[in-house]
């Protein structure tokens, strides 16, 4: 029997719209044969969401949940096709339960999808699949993350549409002294406003840094200056870049005369990490052309 890998399960899910656990079971029952597994799912009626799975789910909500002791927090993005469904109480209730369930996982989407469903029937993935069949829109458990701290994890939702839910969510983990809840919330609000790429310069994606250096170098060369001058120019311009995209280097929105790093140090707090989710970020959503749609419908009429 072929090894049932995560890649095989993912491929089957994409082709059938079946839940993760059902896709895995189908492959196990059919010795890893994808074609046979597809037929097995169809026979079991488990690919009924497949017609919806091809639709782009770029709307929805981001939710946050912090544990009772304040030492851990989870953030989840659950997507739907339309804002109408995202405003539905059933959708919000399900997301609230899913986000609480995320506190008991390692924070990964895979672990959350396999976690026990908040409604007590199968897994979280199973519950989402049932919602797809009931509501009639594609839904995607797109992202999840978890932070822990010896101090506190603070959360923030920008323009909350329900308790702990909105289009933009942030978690901030802090250690140290002082009112960490208040400090963390202020930093979380800053993050929501500025969307930093990393907490520190060392944590920046090397590819992002190199790409910026290439762009700045090309711009400097166009000035016709010698290489030794260009090198000094790049150092100065990269420092400006870091102040734009690195959290601790950014001017603090509540007091631009100090950086976020200086604010934290002054409050006796140490940043342990942050997570920032903006709904639909990075999703390519096709824009329908209403005029073209009407024209295609009236051809031959």
N, C-alpha and C positions, 0 to 999 in steps of 0.2 A: 504494500500500500504506500502511496506517495505521502511524504511528510506534509502534514497540514500546517502550513506556515501562515503567519499574519498576512503576508502578501496575497496568498491564495484566498483567504477569507475576505480581505479588502476588495479584491477583484470581483469576487462573487457578489458581494454586497452592492458594488457599483452597477453590476449588470442586472440585478434582480430587485434591488430596493429592500431586500430582506434584512432583518435585524442581525447584529453581529453573532449572537449565540446561535440563532437559527441557521445562519450561513455556515458556521463552523460545524454544527451538527449534520447539516446536509452533506458536507464534504467528508466527514467521518463515516457517515452511513453509506457513502458511495465511493469509498477508497480513494478519495482525492480527485475523482473524475468530475471536472467542472460541468460538462454537458449533462451528465447523469444527476448531478446535484441540482442543476437548474430545473430539470424535470421533476425531481423529488420535491422541491419547494413549490412548484406549480401544483403538483398533486395534493400537497398538504394545505394549499391555499395561503401559503406564507409569503408569497411575492405579490400580494394584492396591492401593496403600496408602490409597486414598480412603475406604474403609470405616472405617479407623482414624482418619483425620484429624479427624473430628468429636469424638473423645473428648478429654477434658481431661487433658493431661499436666502434672501439678503436682508429681510426685515427681521423683526423679533425684538428681543430684549436682552440686556445684560443684567445679571443679578449678583449681589454680594451677600455673604453670611459670615458672621464672626461668632466663634464659640463663646459659651457663657463665661469662661474665664478670661476671654480676650486674648488668648495666646496663639490662636490659629484663626485663619480666615480663608474662605473659598470664594472664587469668582467664576461665573459660568456665562457663556453666550449660547442662547438657544435661538435658532433662526426659524422664521416662517416666511412664506411668500409675500404676505401683505401685513400692513400695519393694523388692519381690521382684526385679524386673528391675534396679533400681538397684544391688542387691547382686551381680548376676551378673558374673562375671569378664569375659565378652565385652563387656558394657556399660562396665565400668571400663577395660578395655584400649583400647576405642575412644575413650573420653573422654580418656585419657592421650595418645593419638596426636593427637587433635583439638587439645588444648591446646598441644602442642608445635608443631603447624602454625600456631597463632594467633600465635606469636612471629614468623613470617615475613610477617605481614599488617599492615594498618594498625589492626587491633583491632576493626573493625566485623564484625557478624554476616554482612553481605553478602559481604565479602571472604573471611571464613573459610569460608562455605558454598561459595564458588567455588574455594577453594584445593585443590591436589592432595590426594587422599585418602591417609591414612596407609597403607592397604593397597595403594596403587598402582593402584587401579581407579577411574578417573574422579575426581570431586570429593568433598569432604567431604559435601556434600549427597547425592550418589549413595550414599555409604557408609551414611548414616543411613537412607536410603530402603530399602536392602537389609536393614538391621537390622530395620526395621519389618516387612518382609515375612517375615523369618525368625523373629523372636521373637514377633510377633503383637500388639504393643502400639504405640500411637502414641508417637512421640518427637519432640521439638522442640529445635532448637538455638536456645535462647531469647535468650541474651545472651553477649557477649564484649567484652573490653576489653584494652588494652595500655598499659603505662606504660614510659617510658624516663627515665634520669637520667644525669648525668655521674658521680654518685657511685654509689649502689646502689639497687636495687629489692628490697625485702624482702617476704616472703609469710608468710601464716599461715592455717592451716585449723583451725577450732575443732572439737574432738572428731573428729579424722580417722578416716574409715572405711577408708581405704587411703592409701598415700603420696601426699600432695598433693591429697587429695579428702575432701569432707565436705559438710555442709549449709550451712556458713557459710565464706566465703573472703574474704581481704583482701589487697590489694597496697598497698604504700607506697613512694613514690619520694622519695629524699633526696639532697641534695648536702651537702658539708661535710667536716669532719674527724671523727676518732674512729672507733669501731667501728660503722659505719653498719648493718651486718647486725644487730647486737644492738639498736641504737637503733630501727631500723625494725621489728623483730619486736615490741618492746615497744609501740610505737605501734599496730601492727597488732592486737595483742591488745586494746588499749584500744578501738580502733574496733569490733572484733567485739562488745565488751561494751556499748558505748554507742550505736552506730548514728548517728553524726553526719550531719546533712543536707548539710554543706558544710565545706570546709577552713577558710575564713575568712568573716568577715561579708560582705565584698564579693562572695563567690561564692554567697551564698544566693539562692535563687530569689525574685525580687521579689514574685511572686504569693504566696508563702508568708509573706513579711514583712508584706505588706499585709493578708493575711487575719488574721494574728496581731494586728496593730494594731487592726483592726476589732473583733475579739472583746474585746480588752482595753479598748478605748474604751467599748464597750457596757456592759461590766462596771463600769467606773469611773463611768459616768453614772448607773447604778442607785443609786449611793451619794448622789446629789444634790449632789455638789460642783461648784463653778463650773469653767468651761472652763479657766481658767489653772492651776488646781490639777490638773485632769485631765491636762493636757499634761505636767506634771512627773511625775505618777504613771506615765504611759505610758512616759516615758524610762527610769525606773527599772525598770519591769516588762519592757521590751524588752531591757535589759541582762541581766536574769535569763534571759530567753528565749534570748539568744545563748549564754549559758553552758551552756544545756541542749543546743543543737543545732549549735553551731559547734565544730569539732574543736579549734582552737588556744585557744579560750576555755574549754573544758571542764576541770574538775578532773581531773588525771591519776589514773587508777584505782590506779596503783602508789604514788602519793604525792599524796593529795588536797590537800595544802598548797600545791601548785603547779599551774599550768595545763599543758596539753600544750605550749602555745607556750613557756612558761618552761622546761619540761624540755628541749625541743629547743634553745633558745638556750643553756642551760647546758652542753649536750653539744657545742655547736659545729656543729649540723646545721640544715639548711634544708629544710622540707617543700616538695616540688615537686608533689605530688598523691597521691591515694589512690583506690582503688576497693573497694567493699564489696558483695558479693553474698550475699544470704540466699535459700536455695532456695525457690522458689515464691512469693516476695514479690510481691504485687500480682495474683496469679492467682486468679480466682474459681472455686473448685472446688465443684461441686454435691455436696451431701451426700445420699446415698441413705438413705431411710427404710426400714429392713428390714421393719418391720411392715406398711407400706403395700405393699411389694413382694410379700410373702407373700400379703396379702389379695387383691391384683390377680391373682395366679397361681391362687388357689383359687376365684375367682368362677365360678359355674356348674358347679363340680365336684360 
